[in-house]
Amino acid sequence: MKITNIHQAKSTLSALIEAVIAGEEVIISKAGKPVAKLVPYNPDKVDRIPGMWRGKVQMSEDFDEALPPEMLKMFAGEEE
């Protein structure tokens, strides 16, 4: 993993991009704190078509019913 500050990143952008292409992770920091991560561009493999999952996904009839009180307590961290 390579860590660089914004000033260095401006000066060496081409080299940083080559490092990313080679599989290296590049973190850009500002005032010593990470603020950005350079990653390879990876376009979606499949076009997203509205309705493409229609008929393939089903939800149970009680999907939007209230959860039982004991489960709500567990989500709230009140009970294990």
N, C-alpha and C positions, 0 to 999 in steps of 0.2 A: 504494500500500500504506500502510495506516495502522497505526502502532505505538502502543500505549498500555500503561500499567502497570495492575496489578490495581485499585488505588484509583480511578483514572480510569475504568476499565471499569465498576466498580460504580456510579459516579455517572452515567455516560452510556450505560448499556446499551441503552436504546431507540434512541439515535442510532447506536450501533455496529451494531445489528441493521438499521437502515434503510440504513446504508452497505453492509452485506453483501448485502442485497436488491438494491441498486443495482449490484452486481457488484464492489464494492471488497473487497480482501483486508484482513482485520483480524488483527493479531498482538497477543497480550497477553503482556507480559513481567513478570518478577519479578526484582528486583535487576539490571535491565538485560539479562537473558537471556530470549529467547523461550521461553514455556512452553505456549502454546496458540494455536490458529488458529481464528477464526470463519469458517465456510463455510456456504453455503446448504444447507438440508435438501433432499436429493434422494432420495426413496424409490425402491426398486427398481421398475423398470417391469414386470418379469415375476415372477410368483409362482414360488418355487423349489419344485419338486415332486420328492420322492425318486424316483429312477429315470428322470427325464425324458431323460437322455442314453443310456439303455440301448439298445444296438444301433447307436448313432451314432458311438461312439468305439471305436477298436480299437488294441491295442498289439501290437507285434511279438512273436514267440515268444521272442526272446532279451532281452526288456525288462529282466529282473532278473538277467541274467548279469553276471559280473564284467567290468569294463572291461579292455582290453588294458593291459599294464604301461606302455607309452609314453604312453598317454592319462592314466593315473593320475599319472605324473610331470609332465605338463603342468598338471593341476589343482593339483598341489602346488607349482607354480612352479619346478620343477627343470629344465625343458626348454622350449624355445620351438618 
